[in-house]
Amino acid sequence: MMHLERDTLLAISIAGVIPASIISFALDIEALAWALLVSAIVFAMLVDGKRYCEP
């Protein structure tokens, strides 16, 4: 499996989530927008945690 840098994964997730959340807010789907933002934050924390747990 390819080992991507944390910053790369973070950039990819942010690049996908920001437009989606902007569109959701524009369409007044606040629940979806918040869910996307929260999932992006959780994903970033998981990636960050995995990086520090590796030997």
PDBQT receptor file of N, H, CA, C and O in Angstrom, charges set to zero:
ATOM      1  N   MET A   1       0.837  -1.200   0.000  1.00  0.00    +0.000 N 
ATOM      2  CA  MET A   1       0.000   0.000   0.000  1.00  0.00    +0.000 C 
ATOM      3  C   MET A   1       0.876   1.257   0.000  1.00  0.00    +0.000 C 
ATOM      4  O   MET A   1       1.888   1.326   0.697  1.00  0.00    +0.000 OA
ATOM      5  N   MET A   2       0.467   2.237  -0.791  1.00  0.00    +0.000 N 
ATOM      6  H   MET A   2      -0.355   2.181  -1.358  1.00  0.00    +0.000 HD
ATOM      7  CA  MET A   2       1.235   3.477  -0.843  1.00  0.00    +0.000 C 
ATOM      8  C   MET A   2       1.111   4.232   0.474  1.00  0.00    +0.000 C 
ATOM      9  O   MET A   2       0.045   4.281   1.087  1.00  0.00    +0.000 OA
ATOM     10  N   HIS A   3       2.218   4.811   0.888  1.00  0.00    +0.000 N 
ATOM     11  H   HIS A   3       3.084   4.771   0.390  1.00  0.00    +0.000 HD
ATOM     12  CA  HIS A   3       2.201   5.579   2.134  1.00  0.00    +0.000 C 
ATOM     13  C   HIS A   3       2.204   7.063   1.797  1.00  0.00    +0.000 C 
ATOM     14  O   HIS A   3       3.237   7.638   1.454  1.00  0.00    +0.000 OA
ATOM     15  N   LEU A   4       1.026   7.668   1.902  1.00  0.00    +0.000 N 
ATOM     16  H   LEU A   4       0.187   7.201   2.181  1.00  0.00    +0.000 HD
ATOM     17  CA  LEU A   4       0.904   9.091   1.603  1.00  0.00    +0.000 C 
ATOM     18  C   LEU A   4       1.238   9.925   2.833  1.00  0.00    +0.000 C 
ATOM     19  O   LEU A   4       1.027   9.499   3.968  1.00  0.00    +0.000 OA
ATOM     20  N   GLU A   5       1.754  11.098   2.587  1.00  0.00    +0.000 N 
ATOM     21  H   GLU A   5       1.926  11.443   1.665  1.00  0.00    +0.000 HD
ATOM     22  CA  GLU A   5       2.020  12.016   3.688  1.00  0.00    +0.000 C 
ATOM     23  C   GLU A   5       0.703  12.518   4.269  1.00  0.00    +0.000 C 
ATOM     24  O   GLU A   5      -0.296  12.634   3.561  1.00  0.00    +0.000 OA
ATOM     25  N   ARG A   6       0.715  12.811   5.551  1.00  0.00    +0.000 N 
ATOM     26  H   ARG A   6       1.528  12.717   6.127  1.00  0.00    +0.000 HD
ATOM     27  CA  ARG A   6      -0.472  13.313   6.233  1.00  0.00    +0.000 C 
ATOM     28  C   ARG A   6      -0.973  14.593   5.568  1.00  0.00    +0.000 C 
ATOM     29  O   ARG A   6      -2.178  14.767   5.387  1.00  0.00    +0.000 OA
ATOM     30  N   ASP A   7      -0.062  15.479   5.207  1.00  0.00    +0.000 N 
ATOM     31  H   ASP A   7       0.917  15.337   5.355  1.00  0.00    +0.000 HD
ATOM     32  CA  ASP A   7      -0.453  16.749   4.594  1.00  0.00    +0.000 C 
ATOM     33  C   ASP A   7      -1.155  16.530   3.261  1.00  0.00    +0.000 C 
ATOM     34  O   ASP A   7      -2.093  17.249   2.918  1.00  0.00    +0.000 OA
ATOM     35  N   THR A   8      -0.689  15.522   2.505  1.00  0.00    +0.000 N 
ATOM     36  H   THR A   8       0.073  14.939   2.784  1.00  0.00    +0.000 HD
ATOM     37  CA  THR A   8      -1.309  15.219   1.216  1.00  0.00    +0.000 C 
ATOM     38  C   THR A   8      -2.738  14.736   1.420  1.00  0.00    +0.000 C 
ATOM     39  O   THR A   8      -3.656  15.193   0.739  1.00  0.00    +0.000 OA
ATOM     40  N   LEU A   9      -2.926  13.812   2.359  1.00  0.00    +0.000 N 
ATOM     41  H   LEU A   9      -2.180  13.441   2.912  1.00  0.00    +0.000 HD
ATOM     42  CA  LEU A   9      -4.268  13.297   2.650  1.00  0.00    +0.000 C 
ATOM     43  C   LEU A   9      -5.176  14.412   3.141  1.00  0.00    +0.000 C 
ATOM     44  O   LEU A   9      -6.344  14.496   2.761  1.00  0.00    +0.000 OA
ATOM     45  N   LEU A  10      -4.627  15.259   3.984  1.00  0.00    +0.000 N 
ATOM     46  H   LEU A  10      -3.679  15.191   4.293  1.00  0.00    +0.000 HD
ATOM     47  CA  LEU A  10      -5.389  16.374   4.520  1.00  0.00    +0.000 C 
ATOM     48  C   LEU A  10      -5.805  17.315   3.395  1.00  0.00    +0.000 C 
ATOM     49  O   LEU A  10      -6.948  17.767   3.345  1.00  0.00    +0.000 OA
ATOM     50  N   ALA A  11      -4.872  17.606   2.495  1.00  0.00    +0.000 N 
ATOM     51  H   ALA A  11      -3.943  17.239   2.536  1.00  0.00    +0.000 HD
ATOM     52  CA  ALA A  11      -5.168  18.495   1.371  1.00  0.00    +0.000 C 
ATOM     53  C   ALA A  11      -6.254  17.903   0.479  1.00  0.00    +0.000 C 
ATOM     54  O   ALA A  11      -7.152  18.613   0.027  1.00  0.00    +0.000 OA
ATOM     55  N   ILE A  12      -6.167  16.587   0.227  1.00  0.00    +0.000 N 
ATOM     56  H   ILE A  12      -5.438  16.009   0.594  1.00  0.00    +0.000 HD
ATOM     57  CA  ILE A  12      -7.166  15.918  -0.608  1.00  0.00    +0.000 C 
ATOM     58  C   ILE A  12      -8.545  15.996   0.046  1.00  0.00    +0.000 C 
ATOM     59  O   ILE A  12      -9.535  16.309  -0.615  1.00  0.00    +0.000 OA
ATOM     60  N   SER A  13      -8.604  15.709   1.350  1.00  0.00    +0.000 N 
ATOM     61  H   SER A  13      -7.800  15.454   1.887  1.00  0.00    +0.000 HD
ATOM     62  CA  SER A  13      -9.902  15.724   2.036  1.00  0.00    +0.000 C 
ATOM     63  C   SER A  13     -10.481  17.133   2.096  1.00  0.00    +0.000 C 
ATOM     64  O   SER A  13     -11.682  17.319   1.900  1.00  0.00    +0.000 OA
ATOM     65  N   ILE A  14      -9.640  18.121   2.365  1.00  0.00    +0.000 N 
ATOM     66  H   ILE A  14      -8.665  17.970   2.524  1.00  0.00    +0.000 HD
ATOM     67  CA  ILE A  14     -10.109  19.508   2.415  1.00  0.00    +0.000 C 
ATOM     68  C   ILE A  14     -10.584  19.957   1.040  1.00  0.00    +0.000 C 
ATOM     69  O   ILE A  14     -11.616  20.617   0.915  1.00  0.00    +0.000 OA
ATOM     70  N   ALA A  15      -9.820  19.594   0.004  1.00  0.00    +0.000 N 
ATOM     71  H   ALA A  15      -8.982  19.058   0.106  1.00  0.00    +0.000 HD
ATOM     72  CA  ALA A  15     -10.176  19.981  -1.367  1.00  0.00    +0.000 C 
ATOM     73  C   ALA A  15     -11.549  19.435  -1.749  1.00  0.00    +0.000 C 
ATOM     74  O   ALA A  15     -12.283  20.075  -2.503  1.00  0.00    +0.000 OA
ATOM     75  N   GLY A  16     -11.901  18.254  -1.233  1.00  0.00    +0.000 N 
ATOM     76  H   GLY A  16     -11.306  17.734  -0.621  1.00  0.00    +0.000 HD
ATOM     77  CA  GLY A  16     -13.211  17.678  -1.526  1.00  0.00    +0.000 C 
ATOM     78  C   GLY A  16     -14.316  18.225  -0.644  1.00  0.00    +0.000 C 
ATOM     79  O   GLY A  16     -15.445  18.401  -1.102  1.00  0.00    +0.000 OA
ATOM     80  N   VAL A  17     -14.007  18.496   0.613  1.00  0.00    +0.000 N 
ATOM     81  H   VAL A  17     -13.090  18.354   0.985  1.00  0.00    +0.000 HD
ATOM     82  CA  VAL A  17     -15.039  18.871   1.579  1.00  0.00    +0.000 C 
ATOM     83  C   VAL A  17     -15.454  20.336   1.472  1.00  0.00    +0.000 C 
ATOM     84  O   VAL A  17     -16.637  20.653   1.590  1.00  0.00    +0.000 OA
ATOM     85  N   ILE A  18     -14.496  21.226   1.250  1.00  0.00    +0.000 N 
ATOM     86  H   ILE A  18     -13.535  20.969   1.154  1.00  0.00    +0.000 HD
ATOM     87  CA  ILE A  18     -14.830  22.659   1.224  1.00  0.00    +0.000 C 
ATOM     88  C   ILE A  18     -15.866  22.997   0.156  1.00  0.00    +0.000 C 
ATOM     89  O   ILE A  18     -16.868  23.632   0.484  1.00  0.00    +0.000 OA
ATOM     90  N   PRO A  19     -15.675  22.603  -1.116  1.00  0.00    +0.000 N 
ATOM     91  CA  PRO A  19     -16.703  22.906  -2.120  1.00  0.00    +0.000 C 
ATOM     92  C   PRO A  19     -18.045  22.256  -1.779  1.00  0.00    +0.000 C 
ATOM     93  O   PRO A  19     -19.097  22.865  -1.970  1.00  0.00    +0.000 OA
ATOM     94  N   ALA A  20     -18.007  21.029  -1.278  1.00  0.00    +0.000 N 
ATOM     95  H   ALA A  20     -17.151  20.534  -1.123  1.00  0.00    +0.000 HD
ATOM     96  CA  ALA A  20     -19.242  20.325  -0.932  1.00  0.00    +0.000 C 
ATOM     97  C   ALA A  20     -19.991  21.054   0.179  1.00  0.00    +0.000 C 
ATOM     98  O   ALA A  20     -21.215  21.180   0.124  1.00  0.00    +0.000 OA
ATOM     99  N   SER A  21     -19.265  21.532   1.184  1.00  0.00    +0.000 N 
ATOM    100  H   SER A  21     -18.271  21.429   1.228  1.00  0.00    +0.000 HD
ATOM    101  CA  SER A  21     -19.934  22.239   2.279  1.00  0.00    +0.000 C 
ATOM    102  C   SER A  21     -20.439  23.611   1.836  1.00  0.00    +0.000 C 
ATOM    103  O   SER A  21     -21.495  24.061   2.279  1.00  0.00    +0.000 OA
ATOM    104  N   ILE A  22     -19.681  24.273   0.961  1.00  0.00    +0.000 N 
ATOM    105  H   ILE A  22     -18.823  23.908   0.601  1.00  0.00    +0.000 HD
ATOM    106  CA  ILE A  22     -20.147  25.568   0.433  1.00  0.00    +0.000 C 
ATOM    107  C   ILE A  22     -21.444  25.372  -0.355  1.00  0.00    +0.000 C 
ATOM    108  O   ILE A  22     -22.398  26.134  -0.199  1.00  0.00    +0.000 OA
ATOM    109  N   ILE A  23     -21.464  24.343  -1.202  1.00  0.00    +0.000 N 
ATOM    110  H   ILE A  23     -20.689  23.724  -1.329  1.00  0.00    +0.000 HD
ATOM    111  CA  ILE A  23     -22.669  24.044  -1.990  1.00  0.00    +0.000 C 
ATOM    112  C   ILE A  23     -23.834  23.724  -1.058  1.00  0.00    +0.000 C 
ATOM    113  O   ILE A  23     -24.956  24.179  -1.276  1.00  0.00    +0.000 OA
ATOM    114  N   SER A  24     -23.557  22.933  -0.013  1.00  0.00    +0.000 N 
ATOM    115  H   SER A  24     -22.645  22.563   0.165  1.00  0.00    +0.000 HD
ATOM    116  CA  SER A  24     -24.603  22.556   0.935  1.00  0.00    +0.000 C 
ATOM    117  C   SER A  24     -25.184  23.777   1.641  1.00  0.00    +0.000 C 
ATOM    118  O   SER A  24     -26.400  23.884   1.804  1.00  0.00    +0.000 OA
ATOM    119  N   PHE A  25     -24.317  24.693   2.058  1.00  0.00    +0.000 N 
ATOM    120  H   PHE A  25     -23.330  24.606   1.925  1.00  0.00    +0.000 HD
ATOM    121  CA  PHE A  25     -24.801  25.918   2.701  1.00  0.00    +0.000 C 
ATOM    122  C   PHE A  25     -25.596  26.763   1.709  1.00  0.00    +0.000 C 
ATOM    123  O   PHE A  25     -26.618  27.354   2.060  1.00  0.00    +0.000 OA
ATOM    124  N   ALA A  26     -25.110  26.812   0.454  1.00  0.00    +0.000 N 
ATOM    125  H   ALA A  26     -24.281  26.332   0.170  1.00  0.00    +0.000 HD
ATOM    126  CA  ALA A  26     -25.795  27.591  -0.580  1.00  0.00    +0.000 C 
ATOM    127  C   ALA A  26     -27.191  27.028  -0.848  1.00  0.00    +0.000 C 
ATOM    128  O   ALA A  26     -28.136  27.775  -1.099  1.00  0.00    +0.000 OA
ATOM    129  N   LEU A  27     -27.306  25.705  -0.791  1.00  0.00    +0.000 N 
ATOM    130  H   LEU A  27     -26.538  25.097  -0.587  1.00  0.00    +0.000 HD
ATOM    131  CA  LEU A  27     -28.601  25.052  -1.012  1.00  0.00    +0.000 C 
ATOM    132  C   LEU A  27     -29.405  24.959   0.281  1.00  0.00    +0.000 C 
ATOM    133  O   LEU A  27     -30.502  24.401   0.303  1.00  0.00    +0.000 OA
ATOM    134  N   ASP A  28     -28.842  25.518   1.366  1.00  0.00    +0.000 N 
ATOM    135  H   ASP A  28     -27.951  25.971   1.348  1.00  0.00    +0.000 HD
ATOM    136  CA  ASP A  28     -29.500  25.520   2.670  1.00  0.00    +0.000 C 
ATOM    137  C   ASP A  28     -29.680  24.108   3.232  1.00  0.00    +0.000 C 
ATOM    138  O   ASP A  28     -30.713  23.784   3.818  1.00  0.00    +0.000 OA
ATOM    139  N   ILE A  29     -28.660  23.283   3.041  1.00  0.00    +0.000 N 
ATOM    140  H   ILE A  29     -27.821  23.546   2.565  1.00  0.00    +0.000 HD
ATOM    141  CA  ILE A  29     -28.669  21.933   3.634  1.00  0.00    +0.000 C 
ATOM    142  C   ILE A  29     -27.621  21.963   4.750  1.00  0.00    +0.000 C 
ATOM    143  O   ILE A  29     -26.545  21.375   4.638  1.00  0.00    +0.000 OA
ATOM    144  N   GLU A  30     -27.971  22.666   5.825  1.00  0.00    +0.000 N 
ATOM    145  H   GLU A  30     -28.845  23.144   5.916  1.00  0.00    +0.000 HD
ATOM    146  CA  GLU A  30     -26.998  22.867   6.888  1.00  0.00    +0.000 C 
ATOM    147  C   GLU A  30     -26.540  21.569   7.538  1.00  0.00    +0.000 C 
ATOM    148  O   GLU A  30     -25.362  21.426   7.867  1.00  0.00    +0.000 OA
ATOM    149  N   ALA A  31     -27.452  20.625   7.728  1.00  0.00    +0.000 N 
ATOM    150  H   ALA A  31     -28.409  20.741   7.461  1.00  0.00    +0.000 HD
ATOM    151  CA  ALA A  31     -27.090  19.365   8.376  1.00  0.00    +0.000 C 
ATOM    152  C   ALA A  31     -25.996  18.644   7.589  1.00  0.00    +0.000 C 
ATOM    153  O   ALA A  31     -25.038  18.130   8.165  1.00  0.00    +0.000 OA
ATOM    154  N   LEU A  32     -26.153  18.615   6.266  1.00  0.00    +0.000 N 
ATOM    155  H   LEU A  32     -26.931  19.033   5.797  1.00  0.00    +0.000 HD
ATOM    156  CA  LEU A  32     -25.161  17.948   5.418  1.00  0.00    +0.000 C 
ATOM    157  C   LEU A  32     -23.821  18.673   5.484  1.00  0.00    +0.000 C 
ATOM    158  O   LEU A  32     -22.767  18.043   5.573  1.00  0.00    +0.000 OA
ATOM    159  N   ALA A  33     -23.872  19.993   5.440  1.00  0.00    +0.000 N 
ATOM    160  H   ALA A  33     -24.729  20.504   5.367  1.00  0.00    +0.000 HD
ATOM    161  CA  ALA A  33     -22.637  20.774   5.494  1.00  0.00    +0.000 C 
ATOM    162  C   ALA A  33     -21.877  20.517   6.789  1.00  0.00    +0.000 C 
ATOM    163  O   ALA A  33     -20.662  20.321   6.773  1.00  0.00    +0.000 OA
ATOM    164  N   TRP A  34     -22.596  20.518   7.915  1.00  0.00    +0.000 N 
ATOM    165  H   TRP A  34     -23.583  20.677   7.928  1.00  0.00    +0.000 HD
ATOM    166  CA  TRP A  34     -21.935  20.258   9.195  1.00  0.00    +0.000 C 
ATOM    167  C   TRP A  34     -21.403  18.834   9.259  1.00  0.00    +0.000 C 
ATOM    168  O   TRP A  34     -20.317  18.602   9.789  1.00  0.00    +0.000 OA
ATOM    169  N   ALA A  35     -22.153  17.881   8.726  1.00  0.00    +0.000 N 
ATOM    170  H   ALA A  35     -23.036  18.069   8.295  1.00  0.00    +0.000 HD
ATOM    171  CA  ALA A  35     -21.695  16.490   8.718  1.00  0.00    +0.000 C 
ATOM    172  C   ALA A  35     -20.393  16.355   7.927  1.00  0.00    +0.000 C 
ATOM    173  O   ALA A  35     -19.476  15.646   8.342  1.00  0.00    +0.000 OA
ATOM    174  N   LEU A  36     -20.322  17.040   6.784  1.00  0.00    +0.000 N 
ATOM    175  H   LEU A  36     -21.067  17.615   6.446  1.00  0.00    +0.000 HD
ATOM    176  CA  LEU A  36     -19.105  16.999   5.967  1.00  0.00    +0.000 C 
ATOM    177  C   LEU A  36     -17.924  17.620   6.705  1.00  0.00    +0.000 C 
ATOM    178  O   LEU A  36     -16.822  17.071   6.700  1.00  0.00    +0.000 OA
ATOM    179  N   LEU A  37     -18.157  18.759   7.336  1.00  0.00    +0.000 N 
ATOM    180  H   LEU A  37     -19.052  19.205   7.340  1.00  0.00    +0.000 HD
ATOM    181  CA  LEU A  37     -17.079  19.430   8.063  1.00  0.00    +0.000 C 
ATOM    182  C   LEU A  37     -16.587  18.571   9.226  1.00  0.00    +0.000 C 
ATOM    183  O   LEU A  37     -15.382  18.437   9.440  1.00  0.00    +0.000 OA
ATOM    184  N   VAL A  38     -17.517  17.997   9.970  1.00  0.00    +0.000 N 
ATOM    185  H   VAL A  38     -18.496  18.106   9.797  1.00  0.00    +0.000 HD
ATOM    186  CA  VAL A  38     -17.148  17.145  11.106  1.00  0.00    +0.000 C 
ATOM    187  C   VAL A  38     -16.382  15.916  10.632  1.00  0.00    +0.000 C 
ATOM    188  O   VAL A  38     -15.380  15.534  11.238  1.00  0.00    +0.000 OA
ATOM    189  N   SER A  39     -16.853  15.295   9.545  1.00  0.00    +0.000 N 
ATOM    190  H   SER A  39     -17.666  15.605   9.054  1.00  0.00    +0.000 HD
ATOM    191  CA  SER A  39     -16.169  14.104   9.040  1.00  0.00    +0.000 C 
ATOM    192  C   SER A  39     -14.762  14.439   8.557  1.00  0.00    +0.000 C 
ATOM    193  O   SER A  39     -13.846  13.630   8.703  1.00  0.00    +0.000 OA
ATOM    194  N   ALA A  40     -14.588  15.625   7.982  1.00  0.00    +0.000 N 
ATOM    195  H   ALA A  40     -15.332  16.282   7.863  1.00  0.00    +0.000 HD
ATOM    196  CA  ALA A  40     -13.254  16.042   7.550  1.00  0.00    +0.000 C 
ATOM    197  C   ALA A  40     -12.322  16.212   8.747  1.00  0.00    +0.000 C 
ATOM    198  O   ALA A  40     -11.155  15.824   8.695  1.00  0.00    +0.000 OA
ATOM    199  N   ILE A  41     -12.848  16.795   9.822  1.00  0.00    +0.000 N 
ATOM    200  H   ILE A  41     -13.796  17.110   9.864  1.00  0.00    +0.000 HD
ATOM    201  CA  ILE A  41     -12.053  16.993  11.035  1.00  0.00    +0.000 C 
ATOM    202  C   ILE A  41     -11.684  15.643  11.654  1.00  0.00    +0.000 C 
ATOM    203  O   ILE A  41     -10.539  15.430  12.053  1.00  0.00    +0.000 OA
ATOM    204  N   VAL A  42     -12.654  14.740  11.731  1.00  0.00    +0.000 N 
ATOM    205  H   VAL A  42     -13.584  14.913  11.407  1.00  0.00    +0.000 HD
ATOM    206  CA  VAL A  42     -12.410  13.410  12.293  1.00  0.00    +0.000 C 
ATOM    207  C   VAL A  42     -11.377  12.663  11.457  1.00  0.00    +0.000 C 
ATOM    208  O   VAL A  42     -10.466  12.035  11.997  1.00  0.00    +0.000 OA
ATOM    209  N   PHE A  43     -11.526  12.735  10.125  1.00  0.00    +0.000 N 
ATOM    210  H   PHE A  43     -12.266  13.244   9.686  1.00  0.00    +0.000 HD
ATOM    211  CA  PHE A  43     -10.577  12.081   9.225  1.00  0.00    +0.000 C 
ATOM    212  C   PHE A  43      -9.163  12.623   9.442  1.00  0.00    +0.000 C 
ATOM    213  O   PHE A  43      -8.198  11.860   9.505  1.00  0.00    +0.000 OA
ATOM    214  N   ALA A  44      -9.056  13.932   9.555  1.00  0.00    +0.000 N 
ATOM    215  H   ALA A  44      -9.839  14.551   9.504  1.00  0.00    +0.000 HD
ATOM    216  CA  ALA A  44      -7.747  14.556   9.777  1.00  0.00    +0.000 C 
ATOM    217  C   ALA A  44      -7.135  14.084  11.095  1.00  0.00    +0.000 C 
ATOM    218  O   ALA A  44      -5.934  13.826  11.165  1.00  0.00    +0.000 OA
ATOM    219  N   MET A  45      -7.956  13.971  12.137  1.00  0.00    +0.000 N 
ATOM    220  H   MET A  45      -8.933  14.181  12.080  1.00  0.00    +0.000 HD
ATOM    221  CA  MET A  45      -7.464  13.509  13.435  1.00  0.00    +0.000 C 
ATOM    222  C   MET A  45      -7.035  12.046  13.372  1.00  0.00    +0.000 C 
ATOM    223  O   MET A  45      -6.032  11.666  13.976  1.00  0.00    +0.000 OA
ATOM    224  N   LEU A  46      -7.793  11.219  12.640  1.00  0.00    +0.000 N 
ATOM    225  H   LEU A  46      -8.608  11.527  12.149  1.00  0.00    +0.000 HD
ATOM    226  CA  LEU A  46      -7.437   9.812  12.493  1.00  0.00    +0.000 C 
ATOM    227  C   LEU A  46      -6.107   9.670  11.769  1.00  0.00    +0.000 C 
ATOM    228  O   LEU A  46      -5.245   8.897  12.189  1.00  0.00    +0.000 OA
ATOM    229  N   VAL A  47      -5.940  10.414  10.683  1.00  0.00    +0.000 N 
ATOM    230  H   VAL A  47      -6.640  11.041  10.342  1.00  0.00    +0.000 HD
ATOM    231  CA  VAL A  47      -4.692  10.367   9.923  1.00  0.00    +0.000 C 
ATOM    232  C   VAL A  47      -3.537  10.833  10.799  1.00  0.00    +0.000 C 
ATOM    233  O   VAL A  47      -2.461  10.235  10.785  1.00  0.00    +0.000 OA
ATOM    234  N   ASP A  48      -3.757  11.892  11.555  1.00  0.00    +0.000 N 
ATOM    235  H   ASP A  48      -4.631  12.378  11.567  1.00  0.00    +0.000 HD
ATOM    236  CA  ASP A  48      -2.745  12.437  12.443  1.00  0.00    +0.000 C 
ATOM    237  C   ASP A  48      -2.378  11.423  13.525  1.00  0.00    +0.000 C 
ATOM    238  O   ASP A  48      -1.199  11.218  13.816  1.00  0.00    +0.000 OA
ATOM    239  N   GLY A  49      -3.390  10.790  14.117  1.00  0.00    +0.000 N 
ATOM    240  H   GLY A  49      -4.348  10.956  13.880  1.00  0.00    +0.000 HD
ATOM    241  CA  GLY A  49      -3.155   9.795  15.153  1.00  0.00    +0.000 C 
ATOM    242  C   GLY A  49      -2.408   8.587  14.627  1.00  0.00    +0.000 C 
ATOM    243  O   GLY A  49      -1.518   8.062  15.297  1.00  0.00    +0.000 OA
ATOM    244  N   LYS A  50      -2.766   8.140  13.424  1.00  0.00    +0.000 N 
ATOM    245  H   LYS A  50      -3.489   8.566  12.881  1.00  0.00    +0.000 HD
ATOM    246  CA  LYS A  50      -2.127   6.982  12.821  1.00  0.00    +0.000 C 
ATOM    247  C   LYS A  50      -0.640   7.260  12.592  1.00  0.00    +0.000 C 
ATOM    248  O   LYS A  50       0.202   6.375  12.749  1.00  0.00    +0.000 OA
ATOM    249  N   ARG A  51      -0.336   8.489  12.224  1.00  0.00    +0.000 N 
ATOM    250  H   ARG A  51      -1.020   9.208  12.097  1.00  0.00    +0.000 HD
ATOM    251  CA  ARG A  51       1.046   8.875  11.955  1.00  0.00    +0.000 C 
ATOM    252  C   ARG A  51       1.903   8.748  13.212  1.00  0.00    +0.000 C 
ATOM    253  O   ARG A  51       3.054   8.317  13.140  1.00  0.00    +0.000 OA
ATOM    254  N   TYR A  52       1.344   9.123  14.362  1.00  0.00    +0.000 N 
ATOM    255  H   TYR A  52       0.409   9.473  14.420  1.00  0.00    +0.000 HD
ATOM    256  CA  TYR A  52       2.119   9.091  15.593  1.00  0.00    +0.000 C 
ATOM    257  C   TYR A  52       2.122   7.712  16.257  1.00  0.00    +0.000 C 
ATOM    258  O   TYR A  52       2.977   7.436  17.099  1.00  0.00    +0.000 OA
ATOM    259  N   CYS A  53       1.186   6.853  15.891  1.00  0.00    +0.000 N 
ATOM    260  H   CYS A  53       0.491   7.077  15.207  1.00  0.00    +0.000 HD
ATOM    261  CA  CYS A  53       1.127   5.513  16.476  1.00  0.00    +0.000 C 
ATOM    262  C   CYS A  53       2.055   4.538  15.759  1.00  0.00    +0.000 C 
ATOM    263  O   CYS A  53       2.414   3.500  16.315  1.00  0.00    +0.000 OA
ATOM    264  N   GLU A  54       2.442   4.864  14.535  1.00  0.00    +0.000 N 
ATOM    265  H   GLU A  54       2.150   5.707  14.084  1.00  0.00    +0.000 HD
ATOM    266  CA  GLU A  54       3.299   3.952  13.776  1.00  0.00    +0.000 C 
ATOM    267  C   GLU A  54       4.687   3.884  14.405  1.00  0.00    +0.000 C 
ATOM    268  O   GLU A  54       5.215   4.893  14.872  1.00  0.00    +0.000 OA
ATOM    269  N   PRO A  55       5.274   2.686  14.412  1.00  0.00    +0.000 N 
ATOM    270  CA  PRO A  55       6.605   2.521  15.011  1.00  0.00    +0.000 C 
ATOM    271  C   PRO A  55       7.703   3.185  14.173  1.00  0.00    +0.000 C 
ATOM    272  O   PRO A  55       8.877   3.135  14.541  1.00  0.00    +0.000 OA
TER     273      PRO A  55
